[in-house]
Amino acid sequence: MPIRVRVTVTRYDAARLGNVKKTSQGFLRAPARVTRTGVLTYHRADGTVVRELRRPDSVFAADSLATLADAPVTDLHPRDMLSPSNAKQLAVGHVSGASARADAGKFVEAQLVITDGPMIAAIEAGDRSEVSCGYTCDLLHGAGVFQGEHYDAEQKNIIYNHVGIGPRNWGRAGAEVALRLDSKTPDDFALGTDAARAVLTDEPKRDSHMDLVTIRIDGIEAQVSPTAAQVMQRTLDARDTAVRDAAAKLVELQKRFDTQHAELDATKTQLAQAADPKRFDTALRERLDLLDRARPVLGRDAKLDGKSPREIKELALEKMKAGGKLLSERSDSYVDALFDMTVDKWLADNKQTHNRGSDQTHHVDSGDDNDVHAILDGRRNDGREPPKREYQTPPWRSKLASSRSK
């Protein structure tokens, strides 16, 4: 079974604030499309570009949206993910409860509450207008096409950590989900690279570990660069292919071994049977009986030495014009039955012809009339009774003419 590599990565996707309202405490409350489905483009520190797919069933999964509930809001993206140890220093607000929901079948909308004074002032001045979700996800490598867009990998198991707020052209999710404050901020913007984001936002450069991914192989996790993760995935895939090929070859070799072993057992059985005197006698009698029945048809000059019973029967049937051209394709049982029936009829027909010839001519040249053995046995080769022979007294036993009778 192939080994699957589970890669956990950190991602940041942008959206735009909606109409901002102040609460009774002076905080800001604003709806925002915080992320979307589709294919997003990410630029790596090494200059490589990866296009990742966020399917609707992953983006709108209830477990995933639940992680947005009460998630902290930050100014830009911090160097590290938020936790109880750094939330006090980094949080400038929070997502309002379980407000995250699907919007228009493509976006995720949530209510943001901003409680930090300087951040409220920056939003009102238009210096901060876009939001970007910070989250982790499992990245499954594999190219494909989604709604006409090519992608290199697919995001699964999305878990949100925080929502950062930044200036225009800060996010990755496209114009439709770019941060939108009000009519003062245009809806269209260019998708920025990491370098452009740093220039536009004065965002401090994140540590290199933010670009690392977590891979899991046989239950062991390790953090490596995305490029190394892809190389390892390709290496593992190649190894899995080699293992499958070797397993298939092993199965084929096992089949061949089993077949040869069965043939060897059959040969041993045949040899043991051939060594049995009773079986030898039976086989000899069957062979002689077959030759006795086939000889009258094929003639005494037919060369039958070394031919199998099947071959002898086919020769006899061909001589008698029985069985047709497809005789060689018939089963042994068919040939046996046809031979027995056809030869018996042939022998019977020829015996009747032989007898009729004997009545008319009183002689059939079927062998040597002076066959001593036939005469001694009281029979002839053609089945006729031998002629009666009169006994003649030898001359030396005859009476002399001058002899007197006593």
C-alpha positions as CSV (number, residue, x, y, z in Angstrom):
1,M,0.0,0.0,0.0
2,P,1.5,3.4,-1.0
3,I,2.8,5.7,1.8
4,R,0.9,9.0,2.0
5,V,2.8,12.1,3.0
6,R,0.8,14.5,5.2
7,V,2.2,18.0,4.8
8,T,1.0,20.8,7.2
9,V,1.7,24.3,6.0
10,T,1.0,27.9,7.2
11,R,-1.1,30.0,4.9
12,Y,-2.4,33.7,4.7
13,D,-5.4,34.6,2.6
14,A,-6.9,38.0,2.2
15,A,-10.4,39.5,2.2
16,R,-11.9,43.0,2.6
17,L,-13.7,44.7,5.5
18,G,-17.3,45.7,5.0
19,N,-19.2,48.6,6.5
20,V,-17.6,49.5,9.7
21,K,-19.8,50.4,12.7
22,K,-18.9,51.5,16.2
23,T,-20.2,49.7,19.3
24,S,-21.4,51.5,22.4
25,Q,-17.9,51.0,23.9
26,G,-16.3,52.8,21.0
27,F,-14.9,49.6,19.4
28,L,-15.3,48.9,15.7
29,R,-17.5,46.1,14.3
30,A,-17.1,45.2,10.6
31,P,-18.3,42.3,8.5
32,A,-15.7,40.9,6.2
33,R,-15.3,38.3,3.6
34,V,-12.2,36.7,5.1
35,T,-11.4,34.0,2.5
36,R,-12.8,32.2,-0.5
37,T,-12.8,28.9,-2.4
38,G,-10.9,28.4,-5.6
39,V,-7.2,28.4,-6.6
40,L,-4.8,30.7,-4.8
41,T,-1.2,31.5,-5.8
42,Y,1.6,31.5,-3.2
43,H,5.1,32.9,-3.8
44,R,7.9,31.1,-1.9
45,A,11.0,32.7,-0.5
46,D,13.1,30.7,-3.0
47,G,11.2,32.3,-5.9
48,T,9.1,29.3,-6.7
49,V,5.3,29.6,-7.2
50,V,2.7,27.1,-6.1
51,R,-1.0,27.2,-7.0
52,E,-3.2,25.6,-4.3
53,L,-6.8,24.6,-4.5
54,R,-9.4,25.3,-1.7
55,R,-12.4,23.2,-2.5
56,P,-15.8,24.3,-1.1
57,D,-16.3,21.2,1.0
58,S,-13.0,22.0,2.8
59,V,-13.6,25.8,3.1
60,F,-17.2,25.4,4.3
61,A,-16.6,22.4,6.6
62,A,-18.2,23.0,9.9
63,D,-15.1,21.9,11.9
64,S,-13.0,24.4,9.9
65,L,-15.4,27.4,10.3
66,A,-15.7,26.7,14.0
67,T,-12.0,27.5,14.4
68,L,-12.7,31.1,13.3
69,A,-15.1,31.6,16.3
70,D,-13.4,34.2,18.6
71,A,-10.1,33.9,16.8
72,P,-7.9,36.9,17.6
73,V,-7.4,39.8,15.2
74,T,-3.8,41.1,14.7
75,D,-2.0,44.0,13.0
76,L,-0.5,42.4,9.9
77,H,0.7,38.8,10.5
78,P,2.9,38.2,13.5
79,R,6.1,36.2,13.3
80,D,4.6,33.3,15.2
81,M,1.1,31.9,15.5
82,L,-1.0,33.3,18.3
83,S,-1.2,31.4,21.6
84,P,-2.0,32.3,25.2
85,S,1.6,33.3,25.7
86,N,1.6,36.1,23.1
87,A,-2.1,37.0,22.5
88,K,-2.0,39.9,25.0
89,Q,0.8,41.6,23.1
90,L,-0.4,40.8,19.5
91,A,-4.2,40.8,19.5
92,V,-6.0,44.0,18.5
93,G,-9.5,42.4,18.4
94,H,-11.3,39.2,17.8
95,V,-13.8,37.5,15.5
96,S,-17.3,37.9,16.9
97,G,-18.4,34.5,18.2
98,A,-19.6,31.9,15.7
99,S,-20.3,34.5,13.0
100,A,-18.3,32.7,10.3
101,R,-20.6,31.5,7.6
102,A,-20.7,30.7,3.9
103,D,-21.5,33.7,1.6
104,A,-22.6,33.5,-2.0
105,G,-21.4,29.9,-2.2
106,K,-17.8,31.0,-2.6
107,F,-16.8,33.2,0.3
108,V,-16.5,33.0,4.1
109,E,-17.9,36.0,6.0
110,A,-17.3,36.8,9.6
111,Q,-17.9,39.7,12.0
112,L,-14.6,41.4,13.2
113,V,-14.5,43.4,16.5
114,I,-11.5,45.8,16.8
115,T,-10.7,46.9,20.3
116,D,-7.2,48.4,19.9
117,G,-7.2,52.2,19.7
118,P,-4.3,52.7,17.2
119,M,-5.8,50.0,15.0
120,I,-9.2,51.7,15.1
121,A,-7.6,54.9,14.0
122,A,-5.6,53.2,11.2
123,I,-8.8,51.6,9.9
124,E,-10.8,54.9,10.0
125,A,-7.9,56.6,8.2
126,G,-7.9,53.9,5.5
127,D,-4.3,52.7,6.3
128,R,-5.7,49.3,7.3
129,S,-8.4,48.0,5.0
130,E,-7.7,44.3,4.2
131,V,-7.9,41.2,6.3
132,S,-5.9,38.1,5.8
133,C,-6.5,34.8,7.6
134,G,-3.6,33.0,9.1
135,Y,-4.2,29.2,9.3
136,T,-2.6,25.8,8.9
137,C,-3.8,23.1,6.6
138,D,-2.8,19.7,5.2
139,L,-1.3,20.1,1.7
140,L,-1.8,17.2,-0.7
141,H,0.4,17.4,-3.7
142,G,-1.0,16.5,-7.1
143,A,-1.8,18.6,-10.2
144,G,-5.3,19.1,-11.5
145,V,-7.8,21.6,-12.9
146,F,-10.6,23.2,-11.0
147,Q,-13.2,25.3,-12.8
148,G,-10.7,25.9,-15.6
149,E,-7.8,26.8,-13.3
150,H,-4.7,24.6,-12.9
151,Y,-3.5,23.8,-9.4
152,D,-0.4,22.0,-8.0
153,A,-1.7,21.0,-4.6
154,E,-4.9,20.9,-2.5
155,Q,-5.6,22.3,0.9
156,K,-7.3,20.0,3.4
157,N,-8.2,20.2,7.2
158,I,-8.1,24.0,7.4
159,I,-7.6,25.3,11.0
160,Y,-7.7,29.1,11.5
161,N,-5.4,30.8,14.0
162,H,-5.9,34.5,13.6
163,V,-7.1,37.2,11.2
164,G,-4.6,39.9,10.4
165,I,-5.4,43.4,9.2
166,G,-3.3,45.2,6.6
167,P,-3.3,47.8,3.8
168,R,-4.4,47.5,0.2
169,N,-3.0,44.8,-2.0
170,W,-2.0,42.8,1.0
171,G,-3.8,39.5,0.4
172,R,-3.8,36.6,-1.9
173,A,-7.4,35.7,-2.4
174,G,-8.1,38.0,-5.3
175,A,-10.2,41.1,-5.9
176,E,-13.5,39.6,-5.0
177,V,-12.3,38.8,-1.5
178,A,-9.9,41.6,-1.1
179,L,-10.4,43.7,2.0
180,R,-13.2,46.2,1.4
181,L,-13.7,49.1,3.9
182,D,-16.2,51.3,2.0
183,S,-16.5,53.1,-1.3
184,K,-13.3,55.0,-0.6
185,T,-11.3,51.8,-1.3
186,P,-11.3,50.4,-4.8
187,D,-12.3,46.8,-5.2
188,D,-9.7,45.8,-7.7
189,F,-6.1,45.3,-6.8
190,A,-3.0,43.4,-8.0
191,L,-2.0,40.2,-6.2
192,G,1.3,41.0,-4.4
193,T,4.4,38.9,-3.9
194,D,6.1,38.5,-0.6
195,A,8.5,41.3,-1.4
196,A,5.7,43.7,-2.6
197,R,3.8,43.0,0.6
198,A,6.8,43.9,2.7
199,V,7.3,47.2,0.8
200,L,3.6,48.2,0.9
201,T,3.0,47.3,4.6
202,D,6.4,47.6,6.1
203,E,5.7,44.1,7.4
204,P,8.7,42.7,9.2
205,K,10.2,39.7,7.4
206,R,9.0,36.4,8.9
207,D,11.5,33.9,10.2
208,S,12.4,31.2,7.7
209,H,10.6,28.6,9.8
210,M,7.3,30.1,8.6
211,D,8.0,28.6,5.2
212,L,8.7,25.2,6.5
213,V,6.1,22.4,6.1
214,T,5.5,19.4,8.4
215,I,5.6,16.0,6.8
216,R,4.5,12.8,8.4
217,I,6.0,9.5,7.3
218,D,5.2,6.3,9.1
219,G,3.9,8.3,12.1
220,I,7.1,10.4,12.4
221,E,6.8,14.2,11.8
222,A,9.5,16.5,10.6
223,Q,9.7,20.1,9.3
224,V,11.3,20.6,5.9
225,S,11.2,23.1,3.1
226,P,8.3,22.8,0.6
227,T,10.8,21.9,-2.1
228,A,12.3,19.2,0.0
229,A,8.8,17.9,0.8
230,Q,8.0,17.6,-2.9
231,V,11.3,15.8,-3.6
232,M,10.6,13.4,-0.8
233,Q,7.1,12.8,-2.1
234,R,8.4,12.0,-5.5
235,T,11.1,9.7,-4.1
236,L,8.5,7.9,-2.0
237,D,6.2,7.6,-5.0
238,A,9.0,6.1,-7.1
239,R,9.9,3.7,-4.3
240,D,6.2,2.6,-4.0
241,T,6.2,2.0,-7.8
242,A,9.3,-0.1,-7.6
243,V,7.9,-2.1,-4.7
244,R,4.7,-2.8,-6.5
245,D,6.6,-3.8,-9.6
246,A,8.8,-6.1,-7.6
247,A,5.8,-7.6,-5.8
248,A,4.1,-8.3,-9.2
249,K,7.2,-10.0,-10.5
250,L,7.4,-12.1,-7.3
251,V,3.8,-13.2,-7.8
252,E,4.6,-14.2,-11.4
253,L,7.7,-16.2,-10.3
254,Q,5.6,-17.9,-7.6
255,K,3.0,-18.9,-10.2
256,R,5.7,-20.3,-12.5
257,F,7.3,-22.2,-9.6
258,D,3.9,-23.7,-8.6
259,T,3.3,-24.8,-12.3
260,Q,6.7,-26.4,-12.6
261,H,6.3,-28.1,-9.3
262,A,2.9,-29.5,-10.3
263,E,4.4,-30.8,-13.6
264,L,7.2,-32.4,-11.7
265,D,4.7,-34.2,-9.4
266,A,2.7,-35.4,-12.4
267,T,5.9,-36.7,-14.0
268,K,6.8,-38.6,-10.8
269,T,3.3,-40.1,-10.7
270,Q,3.6,-41.2,-14.3
271,L,7.0,-42.8,-13.7
272,A,5.7,-44.6,-10.7
273,Q,2.7,-45.9,-12.6
274,A,4.9,-47.0,-15.5
275,A,7.1,-49.0,-13.1
276,D,4.0,-51.0,-11.9
277,P,4.1,-54.4,-13.7
278,K,0.3,-54.6,-13.7
279,R,-0.1,-51.3,-15.4
280,F,2.7,-52.2,-17.9
281,D,0.8,-55.4,-18.8
282,T,-2.4,-53.6,-19.2
283,A,-0.8,-50.9,-21.4
284,L,0.8,-53.5,-23.5
285,R,-2.4,-55.4,-24.0
286,E,-4.2,-52.2,-25.0
287,R,-1.4,-51.4,-27.4
288,L,-1.5,-54.8,-29.1
289,D,-5.3,-54.7,-29.3
290,L,-5.2,-51.2,-30.9
291,L,-2.6,-52.4,-33.5
292,D,-4.7,-55.5,-34.2
293,R,-7.7,-53.4,-35.0
294,A,-5.9,-50.7,-36.9
295,R,-3.6,-52.9,-39.1
296,P,-6.4,-54.3,-41.3
297,V,-7.4,-50.7,-42.1
298,L,-3.9,-49.2,-42.5
299,G,-2.2,-52.2,-44.0
300,R,0.7,-54.2,-42.7
301,D,3.2,-51.9,-44.2
302,A,2.1,-48.9,-42.2
303,K,4.8,-47.5,-40.0
304,L,3.2,-47.2,-36.5
305,D,6.3,-47.5,-34.3
306,G,6.5,-44.5,-31.9
307,K,3.1,-43.2,-32.7
308,S,0.7,-42.5,-29.8
309,P,-2.7,-44.2,-29.6
310,R,-4.4,-40.9,-30.6
311,E,-2.2,-40.6,-33.7
312,I,-2.9,-44.2,-34.8
313,K,-6.6,-43.7,-34.4
314,E,-6.5,-40.5,-36.4
315,L,-4.6,-42.2,-39.2
316,A,-7.2,-45.0,-39.3
317,L,-10.1,-42.6,-39.3
318,E,-8.6,-40.6,-42.1
319,K,-8.1,-43.8,-44.1
320,M,-11.7,-44.6,-43.6
321,K,-12.6,-40.9,-44.4
322,A,-14.3,-40.4,-41.0
323,G,-14.2,-37.4,-38.7
324,G,-13.6,-34.7,-41.3
325,K,-10.8,-32.1,-41.5
326,L,-11.3,-30.9,-37.9
327,L,-10.6,-34.3,-36.4
328,S,-7.4,-33.0,-34.7
329,E,-9.4,-30.4,-32.8
330,R,-11.7,-33.0,-31.3
331,S,-11.3,-34.3,-27.7
332,D,-9.7,-37.7,-26.9
333,S,-13.1,-39.1,-25.8
334,Y,-14.7,-38.1,-29.1
335,V,-11.9,-39.7,-31.2
336,D,-12.0,-42.9,-29.1
337,A,-15.7,-43.3,-29.5
338,L,-15.6,-42.5,-33.3
339,F,-12.7,-45.0,-33.8
340,D,-14.5,-47.8,-32.0
341,M,-17.7,-47.3,-33.9
342,T,-16.1,-46.7,-37.3
343,V,-13.5,-49.5,-37.1
344,D,-16.0,-52.1,-35.9
345,K,-18.3,-51.3,-38.8
346,W,-15.4,-51.3,-41.3
347,L,-14.2,-54.7,-40.1
348,A,-17.8,-56.1,-40.2
349,D,-18.3,-54.8,-43.8
350,N,-15.0,-56.2,-45.0
351,K,-15.7,-59.6,-43.4
352,Q,-19.0,-59.9,-45.3
353,T,-17.3,-59.0,-48.5
354,H,-14.7,-61.6,-47.8
355,N,-17.3,-64.3,-47.2
356,R,-19.2,-63.6,-50.4
357,G,-16.0,-63.8,-52.4
358,S,-15.3,-67.2,-50.8
359,D,-18.7,-68.6,-51.9
360,Q,-18.2,-67.7,-55.5
361,T,-14.6,-68.5,-56.2
362,H,-14.0,-71.0,-53.5
363,H,-10.7,-69.3,-53.0
364,V,-9.5,-66.0,-51.6
365,D,-5.9,-65.1,-51.8
366,S,-5.5,-63.8,-48.3
367,G,-2.3,-65.6,-47.5
368,D,-0.2,-68.6,-48.2
369,D,-2.3,-71.7,-49.0
370,N,0.6,-73.9,-47.8
371,D,0.9,-72.1,-44.5
372,V,2.0,-75.1,-42.3
373,H,0.9,-73.5,-39.1
374,A,-2.6,-72.8,-40.4
375,I,-2.9,-76.4,-41.6
376,L,-1.6,-77.8,-38.3
377,D,-4.0,-75.5,-36.4
378,G,-6.8,-76.8,-38.5
379,R,-7.6,-73.4,-40.0
380,R,-6.4,-71.1,-42.8
381,N,-5.6,-67.4,-42.8
382,D,-8.8,-66.6,-44.7
383,G,-11.0,-68.5,-42.2
384,R,-11.8,-71.4,-44.6
385,E,-11.6,-75.0,-43.5
386,P,-8.6,-76.8,-45.0
387,P,-9.4,-79.4,-47.8
388,K,-9.8,-83.0,-46.7
389,R,-6.7,-85.0,-47.5
390,E,-6.9,-88.7,-48.4
391,Y,-4.3,-91.0,-46.9
392,Q,-2.3,-93.0,-49.5
393,T,-0.3,-96.1,-48.6
394,P,3.4,-95.6,-49.4
395,P,4.8,-97.9,-52.1
396,W,7.1,-99.7,-49.8
397,R,4.1,-100.9,-47.8
398,S,2.1,-102.2,-50.8
399,K,1.8,-106.0,-51.4
400,L,4.0,-107.6,-54.0
401,A,2.1,-109.2,-56.9
402,S,4.0,-112.5,-56.4
403,S,3.2,-112.7,-52.7
404,R,0.9,-115.4,-51.5
405,S,-1.7,-114.6,-49.0
406,K,-1.3,-116.3,-45.8
